[in-house]
Amino acid sequence: MIRKAPGALDRDKLFAARLQAARARPHLATALFALHAVESRLVPTMAVDRHWRCYVSLAFVDRTPVEELAAVWVHEVSHLLRDHHARSDRVARERGLTGPGDRLRMNIAADLEINDDAFGDGLVRPEGAVEPGTLGLPEGELMEDYLRLFRLGPRTQSLAWLDCGSGADGLERDWDLGPDGAHGLSAQERDAVRFRVAQGITARPGNTPKGWRRWAEEAFHPPQPWRELLGAAVRSATSGAGAGEDYTYGRPSRRSAGVPGVVLPSLRRRPPRVSVVIDTSGSVSDAELGSALLEVAAISRALGGRNDLITVLPCDAAARIAHPLCRAEGIPLVGGGGTDLRAGFTRALRARPRPDVIVALTDGQTPWPGARPPCRTVVGLFPRRRTGASWDEDDPGHVPDSPPEWARAVVIG
């Protein structure tokens, strides 16, 4: 039997645990074997960086059973596959979360997203693993949502030791080798690993947990230019006239400098509200409706995860119930008749408070409002293969009007 040298990392045990993890979660095998293990005496347990290196504590490997190490492998690679470092950086910028406590909250929130369905079926729960039930929170949420649901306090004191590395929360550690260090993956290699994992999950979902199936669907739905367009429209709406509602002393006005000894309040701008009108007519396929829900999720991320600012309106020839956004896949897309999105625009504009942006997701086979709505409008068009002028299921000679000039239109599929 081969024995490890005294004071050396037990790589046989570590890699046996990785093999066990790949057997228990075959859909993650490509990602697990893409990780390069780096021994570090600075790491408390195991941690990852954004370049797909896994830093490992010698003492942690020695004291942890192989079965638990296998679960830790799955946990750490899940941070990288779900892009938690980039998502944490984005949330930090959007919400002004800069302190070490904020990064600890992000690490905990990312763990909650992973651990709600990570264990069982061949993987034991590692000692100290935090799950939503630990903090009395619901399962199935994303990191951005969990961040809004808890604060550091008595219930999280026992979690202060958690440190999954910069791959979990985006904040570089002293042990990170950085982008120029050895054995890191390039951006293209990281994307290729994610694609292969998503491809495997989509091709044979089997008993893959729902959270991973959702991730794979989104991985196969790459960012479209129209999302950048929506972001520009949202930013324009927030900076436009009427977006400021009240004054605050939390951020003094720049004009205070002209009035010595006086602190003037600045105008506080409210976050934008978005109404999404989804075409549910008979000419829109189930696949396109599924794509529309993914776009709704992307809109939510563009607003920093503020689902309370988004309303979804299914519409064919008549506007349906306006649904506040809780979870995109839970929205009933009722319809199947003809198409007239004018009803959806009318219903959206009657809402109080009125939206700052209307997003219409449609195949374009609809009449459009005759006048420009009093808010920004973005039209996402499902692509159509035209055969002559045949676009309409009821009138083969009908050619629909293009979106009006006042709407910013782009093909989304």
N, C-alpha and C positions, 0 to 999 in steps of 0.2 A: 504494500500500500504506500502511495506517495504521500509524504507529510509536508506541510508547508514549513518554511523556515521560521524560526522564532521572530516575532515582530513583523511578519509579512502578512499581506492581505491573503485570506483564504479564497483564492480565485476559483478553485474547484467547487467549493460550496456555493459561491456567488453565481457561477455559471450554471450549476445544477439547478439553482432556484430559477434562473432565467428560462432554462429549458422547461421546467415544470410550469412556469407562467405561460409559455408559448403553447404547451399542450392544453392548458385550461382555457386559454383565450386564443385559439388559432387565428382569429381575424386580426389580432395585434402582432402576430409573429414577425412580420416584416419590420415593423417599428422597433420591436424589442431587440432584434439582432442588429439594427442600425445604430443602437446606442453604444458608445465606447465608454468602458468603465475606467475611471481615474481614481486611484487611491488618494485620499486627502485626510490629514489629521485635523483639519479645521471644520470638517462637516460633522454635524451632530449625528446624523443617521445616513440617509441617502438624499441626494439633491441633483437637479439637472440645470443646465444652462440652455440658452436659446439655440446654441450650436450643436445640440444633441450629444453632449457629454454627460455622463452620469458619474457624479462624485460620490465616493463610497468611504464610509468610516470603517476602519479595520475592527475596532472594538464592537461596532454595531453588528457587523457580519458575524463575528465570533459568538455573540450572545443571542442572536436571533435564529430561531429554527428555520430550516429551509422552506417550510410551508408558508411562513410569514414573509420571508424574503421574496418569495414568488409574488405575493400580493403587492409588496412594495414596488417591485419592478413594474407591474401593471399600473400602479398608481402614478409612478413618476413619468412613464412614457405617455400616460393619458394627458398630463399637463402639456406636453409638447404637441401631441396630435391636435388638441383642442385650442392650441395657439394662445394659451393663457398669458404668456409674457406680453404679446402684442396687445391683447385685449386689456390687460391691466394698465399698460402704458396709455392706451386710449382713454380708459376710464379716469386715470389720474389726471390727464390733461383736461378732460371735460368737466370733472367735478372738483378740481383743485385739491386732490388728495396727494400730499407730498411727504408727510411724515412717516417715520418707521412704523408707527401704530397703524397708519392707513395701509401700508404694505402688508402688515400682518393680517389685517382684515381681508385683504385681497387673497392672500394665501389660504386663509380659512374658507373664504367663499368659494375659491377654486376647488378646494378639497371637498366641500359640500356638493358641488356639481358632479364630481367624479364618484364619490363614495356612496351615493344613494343607491347605485345599482352595480357596484364594482365587485362585491364579494358573494360567496356562495358558488355553487356549481364548480367545485374544484379549487376555489380560492378561499382561504380562511381570512377572517378579519384580523388585521394586525393590531397588536396591543396599542391603545391610544388613538386609533383612527377615529376622526370626527365625522359624524354623519348628521344629516338634517335633524333627526330625532334627538340627537344630543343637545341641541339648542332649541328644541320645540318648534322646528320649522318644517314646512311641507317639503315633500320630495319632488323631484322632477324640474326644479328651477335651474336657471343659468347663473353663472357667477355674478353677473351684473345685477340680477334680481336679488340674490342672497345678500349682496352688499347693502341693499336698502332695508333688509329685514332684521339686521342685528347690529349691535355696537359692542365694543370691547367693554367688559364688565365682569361681575362675579362669575357668570356662567362660562366665560372664556379664559379665566385666569389660568386654568390647567393646560391651556393650549399655547401658552407663550413660547414653548420650546419648538413649536412647529417651524420648520424651515426647509421648504422643498426647493429653494434656490431661485435664481433669476429666471429659470424656465417657467416658474409658477407665477411670479408677480412682477417680473421685468426689472427688478432692482439688482444691479451687479453686486456680487459678493467678493470678499477678499480672495477666495479660492478660485474664482473664475479665470480660465486661461485666455478668455477674450477671443475676438474674431480671428486673430492671427496665430492662435495656439494650435498645437498638433491635434489631429484626429477630429476636428470639427467638420460638420457638414455644411456645404454651401447652400445658399437659398434655393437653388434649383434642385439640389439633392433632397433637401427637406420637403419641398413641394412634391417631388416624385414619391417619397415615402408615404406622405399623406394620401396621394392619389391612389397608390396601390392598396393601401389599407381600406380606403373608401370603396374602391372597386371590388375588393373581396367581400365587404359587408353587403354591398348592393346586389352582387351576383348571387350570394348565398346567405341571406339574412339569418335563416335558421332560428335559433333561440337567442340571437344577439339582443342585448338589452335595448329598450326603446330609445334611450339617450344616444346610444351609438348609431342607431339607424337614422335618427334625426341628424346627427353630425355628418354621416355619410351623404345624405341627401343634399345638405348644404355644401359639402365639399365638391359635389358634382355640379353645383350651380355657381360658377365662378362670378366674381364681381363684374357687373356690367357698367359701361360708361354712363348709363342712365342714372345709376346710383350717385355718381359724382354730380350729375345734373340736379338731382333732387337735393343733394347737400347744398349746392349753390342756391337753389330756390329757397330752402329753409333758412339759410344764413341771410339771404336777402329779405325774407319776411321778418326775421327778428330785428333787423336793423332799419326796417322801413318805418314810416310814420305810423303812430298809433300803437307800436309795440311796447312802448313804455307806459306803465300803469300807475306807478307810485314812486315815492322818493325814499331813499335810504341813506343813513349816515354810515353804514358799513363800508361804503366806498365814497369818500368825500369827492365833491365836484372839483374839477380842475380849475374852476373859476375862484375857488377859495384862495388861490395864490394872490388874486387881485384885491382881496379884502382881508388885510392883516388882522389876526386875532379872531376871525370868524370862520367857522367850519360850515360850509354849505353842503347840503345833501346832493347826491347825484340821482338821476332818473334810473329807477330799477326796471329792467326789461323782463317781462314774463317770457317763459319759454314758448315756442310756437306750437300751435295745435294743427294737427294734420288729419284730414278726412280722406279716407281711401275708398273710392267707388270702384267696385269690382264687377265687371261684366259677367253675368251668369246666364247669358242667353244660350239657346241651343247650339249656336255656331261655335261656342267655346268648349274645347275638349276638357276632360277630367285632368289630363296632364297639365294643361294651361292653367286650370284652377289651382292645381297644386303648386305650380310655379308662382302664381299670384300670392299664395300664402307665404312662400319663401321671400317674396319681395316685401311683404308686410313685415316680416321678421327683420329684413334688412333696414327698412324704414325705422323700426324701433331702435336698432343699433345706432342709426344715424342720429337719433335723438337721445343718445346716451342711455338707452334702456328704459326711457320714460313711457311705458305703455299707457299710462293714464292720459297722455296727450294725443292718443291716436284713436280714431273711430273708424270702423269698417262698415261700409254700406253695400251689401249685395244688391244688384240691380239688373233686371232684364228689360221688360217694357214698363215696369213699375219699380219704384224704390221699396226695398224691404226694410226690416228692422235695422236700425243703426246699432251696431255692437261695439261697446267699449272693448279695447284690446286687453285680454288677459294672457292668452296663449294662442298663437296664430292658428295652430292645427285644430283648435276647438271652435272655430268660427263656422257656423252652418252657412254654406253657400247655396242658398235656395234660388231656384230659377228654372230656366229651360225653355222659356218662351221666346218672343221676339226681342228686339233690342231698341231701347230708347234711353240713353244715359242722361238725357235732359232731366228726367225725373230724379235721378240720383244727384245731379248737381243742385236741383231745387231743394231736395231734402237736406243735403249737406249744408246749404247756405241758411236754412231755417234753424239750424242748431244754435243753441246758446250755451256757451259763448261760440261765436262764429269762427270757423277755421281760418288759419293764416295761409294754409296751403291745401289745395285739393289735388289728389293724385288719382287719375283714372287709369285702370288697367283693363284693356279692351282689345278686341281684334279689329276695331275700327269700323265695324258694320253698324253704325249708329248715327242718327242725326245729332248735331251739336247745338248747344245753346246759341241763340242768335246774338247775344251780347257778351262782352267780356265779364266774367265774374269779378266781384270786388276783392279778389285775393289771388295769390300766385296759383298757377295751374300747370301741372306736369302730366303728360299723357304717355303711358307706357304701352306700346303696341306689340301684341303677339304677332310673330311673323306669319305671313300667308304666302303660299305658293299659288300664284295667279295662273289660271288657264284662260287666256283671253280676258273677258270682262266678267267671268262667272265668279261672283263673290257671295251672292245672297242665296240662301237655301230656298227661298220662296220665289225669287225673281232672278233667273239666270242672267238677265240683261242689265241688272242693277250694278252700278259702280258707286261705292260709298264715297262721300266727301272726305277729303283729307282733314286731319285735325285743324282747327282754325289757327290763324297766325298768332293769336294772343296766347296760345298754349305752347309749351316747350315739349316737343314730341321726340321720342326715340324708340327704336325697336329693342325689346327687352329679352328676347330669347335667341 
